Amino acid sequence: MRPLCAEERHILSLVADDAAALHVAPPHVRFVATSAGACYEALFNRIEIDRATLALPEPLLCIVVAHEVGHATQRRTMLIDFAWTSLCVAMLFAIPCVFFASSFDEDLWRVSAPGLGFVLAYLACWKIWRAHGASRSAALELDADAKAASICGAASALAALEAMATRGHIDTARIEAMRALSYR
């Protein structure tokens, strides 16, 4: 294991301080060379920080880290969502298998009915899962933004979101929600 540089030690300190402020166990931090930005992995309770994130100006870096630690407070919710999704996918595959196992001995019936059932169930569930996932993700992002604002201040969080929006990482709904929070 290589020794940590000063920037990495600083991130670990920020994570520990933010976790203490949010009353959550500090997530592990993994430093990577390339990534799509900082992210939280609920399954491993880990924040992934890339080199581009380390290069951010200090105020923006503090907000990004606080936001990711804010996701650590949502770990239980994220894991329950993951478990429910896994269960639903398993059921989606199990239903045609049950039909296949319990159907008549005619080959066409044994293959086509479960196959058709699977396709219909998949099409019905796909749109529902996408809509639920998108709304759930948006709610979790807004909650993490609010937690970052509680740690670093709403004005700083708003400035960080606006700066990140110029890079294409933030949608307008999050910025508007932070504006409403900062004007209270």
Secondary structure, 3 states (H helix, E strand, C coil): CCCCCHHHHHHHHHHHHHHHHCCCCCCEEEEECCCCCCEEECCCCEEEEEHHHHCCCHHHHHHHHHHHHHHHCCHHHHHHHHHHHHHHHHHHHHHHHHHHHHCCCCHHHHHHHHHHHHHHHHHHHHHHHHHHHHHHHHHHHHHHHHHHHHHHCHHHHHHHHHHHHCCCCCCHHHHHHHHHHHCC
